Amino acid sequence: MKSMKPHWNVVFIWGGIFLSLLVIHHQAANVASRGIATQSAEPADAANGPNMAIDENTRPLVPRETCALVPTQNDPWWQLDLRSIYRITAVSIFSIGDCCHEQLNGAEIRIGLRNDTSNQRCAVVSVVQGQRIYDYECGIMEGRFVHVVLPGQWRSLTVCEVQVFGAVLGKPSMLSSPY
């Protein structure tokens, strides 16, 4: 997660007086491990199943060690069902860093109440050579499902770790949804 440093906001108020406020952003908890992960196709090896992307191992050395691998197909996806509705503020995606860039570059992070890949988009992953961690601020999005979708024909998706930062709003049966 990006460091959340205190910063000063200057606000102009009546009579030409300036008021300075210290704003401190609080980090929300990583709630990903509370969920159930699935993916669009079974991996060739059970050791690379969808739960590997929420095992809290953020330093894999090779993809086979602790990453979810979605085999080659059209528009592969990885999904996290948080089992409750959350106010989600940020998502972090971890990759290997020096391997498999094409298996994450262009992936869309989607968050919402629907159990499909058409939820609202938080971000699109833009891979940088050698970078392993991709942090995205989502504003405030409400959702139960987090998807990492890699649009395109004949693509493979590799996700080594997903962290979802937010706070629970309630169980799905307790909240009404227009969806």
N, CA and C atoms as a LAMMPS dump frame, in Angstrom:
ITEM: TIMESTEP
0
ITEM: NUMBER OF ATOMS
537
ITEM: BOX BOUNDS ff ff ff
-5.0000000000000000e+02 5.0000000000000000e+02
-5.0000000000000000e+02 5.0000000000000000e+02
-5.0000000000000000e+02 5.0000000000000000e+02
ITEM: ATOMS id mol type element x y z
1 1 1 N 0.841 -1.175 0
2 1 2 C 0 0 0
3 1 3 C 0.879 1.228 0
4 2 1 N 0.518 2.209 -0.756
5 2 2 C 1.261 3.458 -0.756
6 2 3 C 1.252 4.035 0.644
7 3 1 N 2.343 4.7 1.016
8 3 2 C 2.358 5.31 2.333
9 3 3 C 1.372 6.463 2.356
10 4 1 N 0.63 6.539 3.428
11 4 2 C -0.357 7.589 3.597
12 4 3 C 0.232 8.594 4.573
13 5 1 N 0.813 9.662 4.065
14 5 2 C 1.484 10.648 4.892
15 5 3 C 0.529 11.783 5.236
16 6 1 N 0.668 12.331 6.436
17 6 2 C -0.128 13.515 6.747
18 6 3 C 0.261 14.647 5.806
19 7 1 N -0.692 15.492 5.474
20 7 2 C -0.383 16.654 4.656
21 7 3 C -1.262 17.817 5.101
22 8 1 N -0.841 19.013 4.747
23 8 2 C -1.566 20.228 5.123
24 8 3 C -2.463 20.648 3.982
25 9 1 N -3.707 20.93 4.291
26 9 2 C -4.627 21.529 3.343
27 9 3 C -4.854 22.976 3.767
28 10 1 N -4.812 23.902 2.836
29 10 2 C -5.083 25.3 3.144
30 10 3 C -6.468 25.631 2.602
31 11 1 N -7.317 26.158 3.482
32 11 2 C -8.69 26.458 3.122
33 11 3 C -8.927 27.956 3.294
34 12 1 N -9.46 28.641 2.28
35 12 2 C -9.767 30.062 2.366
36 12 3 C -11.161 30.232 2.969
37 13 1 N -11.27 31.086 3.953
38 13 2 C -12.573 31.371 4.537
39 13 3 C -12.807 32.875 4.542
40 14 1 N -14.011 33.315 4.907
41 14 2 C -14.432 34.718 4.855
42 14 3 C -13.432 35.665 5.491
43 15 1 N -13.336 36.856 4.944
44 15 2 C -12.52 37.918 5.498
45 15 3 C -11.047 37.786 5.187
46 16 1 N -10.666 36.97 4.228
47 16 2 C -9.268 36.849 3.857
48 16 3 C -8.42 36.081 4.844
49 17 1 N -9.027 35.346 5.756
50 17 2 C -8.266 34.565 6.742
51 17 3 C -8.066 33.156 6.187
52 18 1 N -6.837 32.666 6.272
53 18 2 C -6.545 31.308 5.846
54 18 3 C -6.523 30.384 7.056
55 19 1 N -7.055 29.217 6.893
56 19 2 C -7.068 28.216 7.948
57 19 3 C -6.329 26.999 7.425
58 20 1 N -5.364 26.519 8.189
59 20 2 C -4.624 25.317 7.794
60 20 3 C -5.126 24.134 8.596
61 21 1 N -5.379 23.051 7.911
62 21 2 C -5.842 21.832 8.56
63 21 3 C -4.872 20.705 8.277
64 22 1 N -4.525 19.944 9.297
65 22 2 C -3.699 18.765 9.099
66 22 3 C -4.629 17.593 8.814
67 23 1 N -4.459 16.987 7.64
68 23 2 C -5.293 15.863 7.244
69 23 3 C -4.44 14.602 7.313
70 24 1 N -4.9 13.625 8.055
71 24 2 C -4.181 12.357 8.17
72 24 3 C -5.077 11.267 7.606
73 25 1 N -4.564 10.559 6.614
74 25 2 C -5.306 9.453 6.026
75 25 3 C -5.015 8.189 6.83
76 26 1 N -6.073 7.499 7.216
77 26 2 C -5.909 6.25 7.954
78 26 3 C -5.989 5.085 6.97
79 27 1 N -5.104 4.154 7.124
80 27 2 C -5.159 2.982 6.265
81 27 3 C -6.25 2.045 6.757
82 28 1 N -7.048 1.526 5.843
83 28 2 C -8.044 0.524 6.165
84 28 3 C -7.353 -0.833 6.209
85 29 1 N -8.021 -1.803 6.763
86 29 2 C -7.467 -3.15 6.876
87 29 3 C -7.514 -3.865 5.526
88 30 1 N -6.541 -4.767 5.312
89 30 2 C -6.567 -5.648 4.149
90 30 3 C -7.584 -6.747 4.446
91 31 1 N -8.666 -6.786 3.69
92 31 2 C -9.75 -7.728 3.958
93 31 3 C -9.771 -8.898 2.977
94 32 1 N -8.802 -8.982 2.1
95 32 2 C -8.813 -10.009 1.047
96 32 3 C -8.841 -11.428 1.606
97 33 1 N -8.108 -11.692 2.666
98 33 2 C -8.036 -13.065 3.187
99 33 3 C -9.361 -13.534 3.778
100 34 1 N -10.321 -12.648 3.967
101 34 2 C -11.65 -13.022 4.467
102 34 3 C -12.529 -13.606 3.37
103 35 1 N -12.09 -13.458 2.113
104 35 2 C -12.926 -13.848 0.988
105 35 3 C -12.625 -15.228 0.434
106 36 1 N -13.359 -15.545 -0.621
107 36 2 C -13.206 -16.81 -1.348
108 36 3 C -12.811 -16.457 -2.78
109 37 1 N -11.691 -17 -3.23
110 37 2 C -11.186 -16.701 -4.574
111 37 3 C -11.598 -17.798 -5.556
112 38 1 N -11.927 -17.361 -6.773
113 38 2 C -12.204 -18.27 -7.886
114 38 3 C -11.568 -17.656 -9.132
115 39 1 N -11.553 -18.415 -10.211
116 39 2 C -11.019 -17.892 -11.466
117 39 3 C -11.742 -18.536 -12.625
118 40 1 N -11.539 -17.968 -13.805
119 40 2 C -12.312 -18.367 -14.976
120 40 3 C -11.971 -19.753 -15.512
121 41 1 N -10.828 -20.314 -15.165
122 41 2 C -10.459 -21.67 -15.593
123 41 3 C -9.509 -22.265 -14.559
124 42 1 N -9.563 -23.551 -14.435
125 42 2 C -8.684 -24.24 -13.484
126 42 3 C -7.24 -24.204 -13.966
127 43 1 N -6.295 -24.008 -13.059
128 43 2 C -4.885 -24.011 -13.458
129 43 3 C -4.423 -25.434 -13.776
130 44 1 N -3.338 -25.547 -14.509
131 44 2 C -2.777 -26.859 -14.845
132 44 3 C -2.322 -27.586 -13.584
133 45 1 N -1.902 -26.852 -12.567
134 45 2 C -1.408 -27.416 -11.317
135 45 3 C -2.24 -26.843 -10.177
136 46 1 N -2.789 -27.702 -9.32
137 46 2 C -3.623 -27.251 -8.203
138 46 3 C -2.866 -26.325 -7.257
139 47 1 N -1.551 -26.389 -7.262
140 47 2 C -0.741 -25.526 -6.398
141 47 3 C -0.824 -24.063 -6.833
142 48 1 N -1.374 -23.791 -8.001
143 48 2 C -1.494 -22.421 -8.5
144 48 3 C -2.954 -22.002 -8.634
145 49 1 N -3.779 -22.476 -7.716
146 49 2 C -5.192 -22.155 -7.721
147 49 3 C -5.467 -20.724 -7.288
148 50 1 N -6.715 -20.312 -7.354
149 50 2 C -7.09 -18.926 -7.086
150 50 3 C -6.754 -18.447 -5.674
151 51 1 N -6.78 -19.315 -4.695
152 51 2 C -6.479 -18.901 -3.315
153 51 3 C -5.028 -18.484 -3.116
154 52 1 N -4.161 -18.841 -4.036
155 52 2 C -2.756 -18.445 -3.911
156 52 3 C -2.592 -16.925 -3.976
157 53 1 N -3.548 -16.236 -4.582
158 53 2 C -3.461 -14.777 -4.693
159 53 3 C -3.939 -14.057 -3.426
160 54 1 N -4.402 -14.82 -2.426
161 54 2 C -4.779 -14.208 -1.152
162 54 3 C -4.129 -14.943 0.014
163 55 1 N -2.962 -15.547 -0.234
164 55 2 C -2.254 -16.294 0.812
165 55 3 C -1.342 -15.408 1.658
166 56 1 N -1.334 -14.115 1.369
167 56 2 C -0.553 -13.106 2.089
168 56 3 C 0.956 -13.236 1.895
169 57 1 N 1.383 -13.989 0.876
170 57 2 C 2.798 -14.067 0.516
171 57 3 C 3.036 -13.026 -0.581
172 58 1 N 3.658 -11.926 -0.216
173 58 2 C 3.865 -10.825 -1.166
174 58 3 C 5.242 -10.843 -1.81
175 59 1 N 6.042 -11.863 -1.549
176 59 2 C 7.395 -11.921 -2.108
177 59 3 C 7.693 -13.25 -2.792
178 60 1 N 6.88 -13.641 -3.763
179 60 2 C 7.191 -14.891 -4.47
180 60 3 C 8.435 -14.724 -5.331
181 61 1 N 9.191 -15.794 -5.44
182 61 2 C 10.4 -15.761 -6.262
183 61 3 C 10.122 -16.203 -7.691
184 62 1 N 9.198 -17.115 -7.841
185 62 2 C 8.8 -17.589 -9.167
186 62 3 C 7.276 -17.731 -9.181
187 63 1 N 6.619 -17.607 -10.352
188 63 2 C 5.155 -17.671 -10.396
189 63 3 C 4.587 -18.962 -9.824
190 64 1 N 5.292 -20.066 -10.005
191 64 2 C 4.775 -21.332 -9.535
192 64 3 C 4.772 -21.452 -8.018
193 65 1 N 5.475 -20.565 -7.341
194 65 2 C 5.607 -20.662 -5.892
195 65 3 C 4.326 -20.287 -5.152
196 66 1 N 3.726 -19.18 -5.492
197 66 2 C 2.567 -18.719 -4.726
198 66 3 C 1.706 -17.727 -5.499
199 67 1 N 1.455 -18.015 -6.751
200 67 2 C 0.635 -17.135 -7.579
201 67 3 C -0.545 -17.915 -8.131
202 68 1 N -1.635 -17.2 -8.373
203 68 2 C -2.77 -17.787 -9.082
204 68 3 C -2.488 -17.671 -10.579
205 69 1 N -2.557 -18.786 -11.275
206 69 2 C -2.297 -18.812 -12.716
207 69 3 C -3.576 -19.219 -13.438
208 70 1 N -4.096 -18.325 -14.254
209 70 2 C -5.275 -18.633 -15.06
210 70 3 C -4.769 -19.002 -16.445
211 71 1 N -5.062 -20.236 -16.903
212 71 2 C -4.534 -20.681 -18.194
213 71 3 C -5.051 -19.845 -19.372
214 72 1 N -4.374 -19.981 -20.484
215 72 2 C -4.675 -19.222 -21.693
216 72 3 C -6.128 -19.435 -22.127
217 73 1 N -6.798 -18.303 -22.342
218 73 2 C -8.179 -18.298 -22.814
219 73 3 C -8.53 -16.861 -23.207
220 74 1 N -9.72 -16.647 -23.709
221 74 2 C -10.178 -15.294 -24.005
222 74 3 C -10.678 -14.647 -22.722
223 75 1 N -10.248 -13.42 -22.457
224 75 2 C -10.689 -12.615 -21.32
225 75 3 C -10.61 -13.35 -19.973
226 76 1 N -9.438 -13.861 -19.593
227 76 2 C -9.339 -14.57 -18.312
228 76 3 C -9.586 -13.625 -17.139
229 77 1 N -10.098 -14.186 -16.029
230 77 2 C -10.356 -13.374 -14.85
231 77 3 C -10.079 -14.164 -13.57
232 78 1 N -9.798 -13.396 -12.537
233 78 2 C -9.656 -13.894 -11.166
234 78 3 C -10.654 -13.099 -10.329
235 79 1 N -11.348 -13.768 -9.402
236 79 2 C -12.401 -13.108 -8.622
237 79 3 C -12.232 -13.356 -7.137
238 80 1 N -12.556 -12.342 -6.348
239 80 2 C -12.602 -12.468 -4.893
240 80 3 C -14.007 -12.118 -4.428
241 81 1 N -14.668 -13.071 -3.765
242 81 2 C -15.971 -12.841 -3.137
243 81 3 C -15.691 -12.543 -1.673
244 82 1 N -15.9 -11.309 -1.261
245 82 2 C -15.601 -10.9 0.113
246 82 3 C -16.657 -11.387 1.107
247 83 1 N -17.754 -11.957 0.631
248 83 2 C -18.826 -12.56 1.434
249 83 3 C -19.615 -11.559 2.275
250 84 1 N -19.259 -10.315 2.22
251 84 2 C -19.995 -9.211 2.824
252 84 3 C -19.775 -8.001 1.922
253 85 1 N -20.561 -6.981 2.131
254 85 2 C -20.396 -5.769 1.338
255 85 3 C -19.451 -4.834 2.085
256 86 1 N -18.472 -4.321 1.353
257 86 2 C -17.427 -3.474 1.927
258 86 3 C -17.401 -2.119 1.253
259 87 1 N -16.941 -1.137 1.985
260 87 2 C -16.581 0.163 1.414
261 87 3 C -15.089 0.044 1.111
262 88 1 N -14.749 -0.106 -0.159
263 88 2 C -13.375 -0.377 -0.592
264 88 3 C -12.724 0.929 -1.027
265 89 1 N -11.535 1.187 -0.478
266 89 2 C -10.833 2.431 -0.79
267 89 3 C -9.605 2.222 -1.665
268 90 1 N -9.008 1.026 -1.628
269 90 2 C -7.782 0.794 -2.397
270 90 3 C -7.594 -0.698 -2.654
271 91 1 N -6.851 -0.989 -3.716
272 91 2 C -6.493 -2.365 -4.073
273 91 3 C -5.027 -2.373 -4.464
274 92 1 N -4.296 -3.376 -3.992
275 92 2 C -2.901 -3.584 -4.395
276 92 3 C -2.794 -4.923 -5.093
277 93 1 N -2.072 -4.948 -6.216
278 93 2 C -1.824 -6.161 -6.986
279 93 3 C -0.318 -6.385 -6.996
280 94 1 N 0.098 -7.62 -6.718
281 94 2 C 1.515 -7.971 -6.692
282 94 3 C 1.822 -8.908 -7.852
283 95 1 N 2.976 -8.667 -8.472
284 95 2 C 3.446 -9.535 -9.551
285 95 3 C 4.864 -10 -9.22
286 96 1 N 5.455 -10.743 -10.134
287 96 2 C 6.815 -11.233 -9.94
288 96 3 C 7.84 -10.122 -10.112
289 97 1 N 7.604 -9.188 -10.989
290 97 2 C 8.521 -8.068 -11.189
291 97 3 C 9.359 -8.204 -12.437
292 98 1 N 10.059 -9.32 -12.585
293 98 2 C 10.914 -9.481 -13.766
294 98 3 C 10.417 -10.608 -14.665
295 99 1 N 9.192 -11.042 -14.443
296 99 2 C 8.637 -12.143 -15.227
297 99 3 C 7.173 -11.875 -15.553
298 100 1 N 6.79 -12.312 -16.668
299 100 2 C 5.377 -12.463 -17.018
300 100 3 C 4.59 -11.16 -17.072
301 101 1 N 5.218 -10.065 -17.514
302 101 2 C 4.532 -8.776 -17.571
303 101 3 C 3.244 -8.832 -18.386
304 102 1 N 3.286 -9.534 -19.504
305 102 2 C 2.133 -9.585 -20.391
306 102 3 C 0.942 -10.282 -19.734
307 103 1 N 1.196 -11.016 -18.649
308 103 2 C 0.123 -11.737 -17.972
309 103 3 C -0.569 -10.891 -16.911
310 104 1 N -0.233 -9.606 -16.821
311 104 2 C -0.904 -8.691 -15.91
312 104 3 C -1.15 -7.324 -16.56
313 105 1 N -0.333 -6.975 -17.549
314 105 2 C -0.442 -5.654 -18.178
315 105 3 C -1.796 -5.483 -18.865
316 106 1 N -2.493 -4.41 -18.522
317 106 2 C -3.806 -4.13 -19.092
318 106 3 C -4.959 -4.739 -18.316
319 107 1 N -4.653 -5.46 -17.238
320 107 2 C -5.72 -6.055 -16.434
321 107 3 C -6.554 -4.961 -15.779
322 108 1 N -7.84 -5.18 -15.731
323 108 2 C -8.76 -4.235 -15.114
324 108 3 C -9.144 -4.733 -13.731
325 109 1 N -9.131 -3.826 -12.756
326 109 2 C -9.62 -4.142 -11.407
327 109 3 C -11.041 -3.618 -11.349
328 110 1 N -11.993 -4.523 -11.11
329 110 2 C -13.414 -4.165 -11.097
330 110 3 C -14.016 -4.529 -9.739
331 111 1 N -14.834 -3.642 -9.212
332 111 2 C -15.409 -3.808 -7.878
333 111 3 C -16.899 -3.538 -7.958
334 112 1 N -17.701 -4.392 -7.301
335 112 2 C -19.136 -4.132 -7.283
336 112 3 C -19.914 -5.21 -6.564
337 113 1 N -21.224 -5.156 -6.747
338 113 2 C -22.145 -6.073 -6.071
339 113 3 C -22.503 -7.275 -6.922
340 114 1 N -22.143 -7.251 -8.209
341 114 2 C -22.507 -8.34 -9.114
342 114 3 C -21.4 -9.397 -9.182
343 115 1 N -21.832 -10.624 -9.291
344 115 2 C -20.922 -11.759 -9.404
345 115 3 C -20.577 -11.984 -10.879
346 116 1 N -20.085 -10.919 -11.535
347 116 2 C -19.638 -11.028 -12.916
348 116 3 C -18.597 -9.947 -13.17
349 117 1 N -18.053 -9.921 -14.354
350 117 2 C -16.929 -9.019 -14.642
351 117 3 C -17.361 -7.648 -15.141
352 118 1 N -18.643 -7.305 -15.019
353 118 2 C -19.126 -6.015 -15.538
354 118 3 C -19.237 -4.936 -14.461
355 119 1 N -18.709 -5.175 -13.271
356 119 2 C -18.754 -4.179 -12.207
357 119 3 C -17.929 -2.945 -12.568
358 120 1 N -18.055 -1.917 -11.749
359 120 2 C -17.354 -0.648 -11.986
360 120 3 C -15.839 -0.847 -11.93
361 121 1 N -15.138 -0.149 -12.819
362 121 2 C -13.685 -0.264 -12.888
363 121 3 C -13.027 0.697 -11.908
364 122 1 N -12.107 0.163 -11.105
365 122 2 C -11.294 0.97 -10.191
366 122 3 C -10.032 1.428 -10.9
367 123 1 N -9.405 0.541 -11.667
368 123 2 C -8.119 0.869 -12.285
369 123 3 C -7.789 -0.116 -13.398
370 124 1 N -6.805 0.267 -14.205
371 124 2 C -6.214 -0.618 -15.211
372 124 3 C -4.73 -0.722 -14.873
373 125 1 N -4.234 -1.944 -14.766
374 125 2 C -2.834 -2.165 -14.406
375 125 3 C -1.946 -1.811 -15.593
376 126 1 N -0.976 -0.96 -15.34
377 126 2 C 0.017 -0.589 -16.339
378 126 3 C 1.373 -1.051 -15.813
379 127 1 N 1.841 -2.167 -16.323
380 127 2 C 3.057 -2.805 -15.813
381 127 3 C 4.29 -1.992 -16.175
382 128 1 N 5.183 -1.857 -15.203
383 128 2 C 6.47 -1.181 -15.377
384 128 3 C 7.557 -2.222 -15.134
385 129 1 N 8.522 -2.303 -16.043
386 129 2 C 9.608 -3.274 -15.939
387 129 3 C 10.241 -3.237 -14.543
388 130 1 N 10.305 -4.387 -13.878
389 130 2 C 10.947 -4.506 -12.565
390 130 3 C 10.067 -4.142 -11.385
391 131 1 N 8.916 -3.552 -11.623
392 131 2 C 8.016 -3.197 -10.517
393 131 3 C 7.187 -4.405 -10.12
394 132 1 N 6.984 -4.604 -8.827
395 132 2 C 6.232 -5.755 -8.331
396 132 3 C 4.879 -5.398 -7.728
397 133 1 N 4.742 -4.183 -7.214
398 133 2 C 3.548 -3.813 -6.482
399 133 3 C 2.84 -2.678 -7.23
400 134 1 N 1.555 -2.852 -7.442
401 134 2 C 0.736 -1.854 -8.119
402 134 3 C -0.397 -1.459 -7.181
403 135 1 N -0.336 -0.237 -6.653
404 135 2 C -1.307 0.28 -5.692
405 135 3 C -2.282 1.194 -6.402
406 136 1 N -3.565 0.996 -6.153
407 136 2 C -4.58 1.823 -6.784
408 136 3 C -5.57 2.318 -5.736
409 137 1 N -5.745 3.638 -5.689
410 137 2 C -6.761 4.262 -4.85
411 137 3 C -8.06 4.221 -5.653
412 138 1 N -9.112 3.737 -5.042
413 138 2 C -10.378 3.564 -5.747
414 138 3 C -11.415 4.604 -5.36
415 139 1 N -11.01 5.646 -4.651
416 139 2 C -12.01 6.543 -4.092
417 139 3 C -12.724 5.747 -3.018
418 140 1 N -14.022 5.775 -3.03
419 140 2 C -14.794 4.902 -2.136
420 140 3 C -15.786 4.152 -3.004
421 141 1 N -15.581 2.841 -3.11
422 141 2 C -16.462 2 -3.907
423 141 3 C -17.076 0.957 -2.984
424 142 1 N -18.356 0.697 -3.162
425 142 2 C -19.004 -0.346 -2.38
426 142 3 C -19.084 -1.606 -3.218
427 143 1 N -18.734 -2.724 -2.597
428 143 2 C -18.789 -3.963 -3.345
429 143 3 C -18.548 -5.187 -2.502
430 144 1 N -18.984 -6.289 -3.041
431 144 2 C -18.738 -7.604 -2.455
432 144 3 C -17.722 -8.371 -3.3
433 145 1 N -17.687 -8.073 -4.597
434 145 2 C -16.836 -8.805 -5.527
435 145 3 C -15.726 -7.918 -6.079
436 146 1 N -14.521 -8.468 -6.113
437 146 2 C -13.368 -7.808 -6.729
438 146 3 C -12.886 -8.728 -7.838
439 147 1 N -12.816 -8.196 -9.048
440 147 2 C -12.342 -8.965 -10.194
441 147 3 C -11.047 -8.356 -10.727
442 148 1 N -10.151 -9.215 -11.18
443 148 2 C -9.013 -8.811 -11.995
444 148 3 C -9.259 -9.486 -13.337
445 149 1 N -9.541 -8.677 -14.345
446 149 2 C -9.926 -9.178 -15.668
447 149 3 C -8.869 -8.74 -16.669
448 150 1 N -8.391 -9.667 -17.483
449 150 2 C -7.406 -9.352 -18.516
450 150 3 C -8.088 -9.458 -19.884
451 151 1 N -8.58 -8.322 -20.415
452 151 2 C -9.296 -8.368 -21.691
453 151 3 C -8.374 -8.771 -22.843
454 152 1 N -8.926 -9.518 -23.758
455 152 2 C -8.177 -9.874 -24.96
456 152 3 C -8.308 -11.337 -25.323
457 153 1 N -7.883 -11.618 -26.532
458 153 2 C -7.955 -12.967 -27.07
459 153 3 C -6.707 -13.763 -26.705
460 154 1 N -6.929 -14.986 -26.263
461 154 2 C -5.846 -15.948 -26.035
462 154 3 C -4.787 -15.386 -25.088
463 155 1 N -5.222 -15.047 -23.865
464 155 2 C -4.355 -14.441 -22.851
465 155 3 C -4.275 -15.344 -21.627
466 156 1 N -3.177 -15.235 -20.904
467 156 2 C -2.996 -15.907 -19.613
468 156 3 C -2.888 -14.823 -18.552
469 157 1 N -3.417 -15.101 -17.364
470 157 2 C -3.402 -14.138 -16.275
471 157 3 C -2.646 -14.731 -15.09
472 158 1 N -1.667 -13.988 -14.572
473 158 2 C -0.919 -14.386 -13.381
474 158 3 C -1.062 -13.294 -12.335
475 159 1 N -1.62 -13.661 -11.187
476 159 2 C -1.81 -12.731 -10.073
477 159 3 C -1.148 -13.356 -8.851
478 160 1 N -0.115 -12.681 -8.316
479 160 2 C 0.624 -13.259 -7.197
480 160 3 C 0.029 -12.905 -5.832
481 161 1 N -0.526 -11.735 -5.7
482 161 2 C -1.195 -11.37 -4.446
483 161 3 C -2.136 -10.215 -4.743
484 162 1 N -3.284 -10.244 -4.098
485 162 2 C -4.255 -9.157 -4.172
486 162 3 C -4.566 -8.74 -2.745
487 163 1 N -4.46 -7.452 -2.493
488 163 2 C -4.851 -6.9 -1.196
489 163 3 C -5.986 -5.915 -1.453
490 164 1 N -7.02 -6.019 -0.642
491 164 2 C -8.19 -5.157 -0.759
492 164 3 C -8.345 -4.426 0.565
493 165 1 N -8.361 -3.103 0.513
494 165 2 C -8.429 -2.3 1.729
495 165 3 C -9.806 -1.673 1.853
496 166 1 N -10.452 -1.936 2.981
497 166 2 C -11.783 -1.393 3.176
498 166 3 C -12.362 -1.766 4.519
499 167 1 N -13.62 -1.405 4.706
500 167 2 C -14.345 -1.673 5.944
501 167 3 C -15.695 -2.282 5.595
502 168 1 N -16.136 -3.23 6.39
503 168 2 C -17.386 -3.935 6.135
504 168 3 C -18.578 -3.003 6.357
505 169 1 N -19.544 -3.104 5.45
506 169 2 C -20.804 -2.367 5.593
507 169 3 C -21.899 -3.269 6.126
508 170 1 N -21.882 -4.546 5.72
509 170 2 C -22.896 -5.482 6.182
510 170 3 C -22.925 -6.734 5.35
511 171 1 N -23.675 -7.71 5.851
512 171 2 C -23.872 -8.961 5.113
513 171 3 C -24.827 -8.707 3.95
514 172 1 N -24.649 -9.388 2.826
515 172 2 C -25.503 -9.139 1.671
516 172 3 C -26.997 -9.29 1.975
517 173 1 N -27.374 -10.218 2.841
518 173 2 C -28.787 -10.419 3.15
519 173 3 C -29.364 -9.267 3.969
520 174 1 N -28.492 -8.447 4.609
521 174 2 C -28.945 -7.353 5.452
522 174 3 C -29.137 -6.067 4.654
523 175 1 N -28.551 -5.982 3.477
524 175 2 C -28.592 -4.754 2.696
525 175 3 C -29.377 -4.99 1.414
526 176 1 N -30.148 -4.023 1.005
527 176 2 C -30.856 -4.161 -0.262
528 176 3 C -29.961 -3.647 -1.371
529 177 1 N -30.094 -4.202 -2.545
530 177 2 C -29.285 -3.812 -3.683
531 177 3 C -30.167 -3.609 -4.895
532 178 1 N -29.88 -2.578 -5.69
533 178 2 C -30.664 -2.392 -6.91
534 178 3 C -30.272 -3.381 -8.009
535 179 1 N -29.282 -4.25 -7.782
536 179 2 C -28.782 -5.161 -8.812
537 179 3 C -29.423 -6.512 -8.707
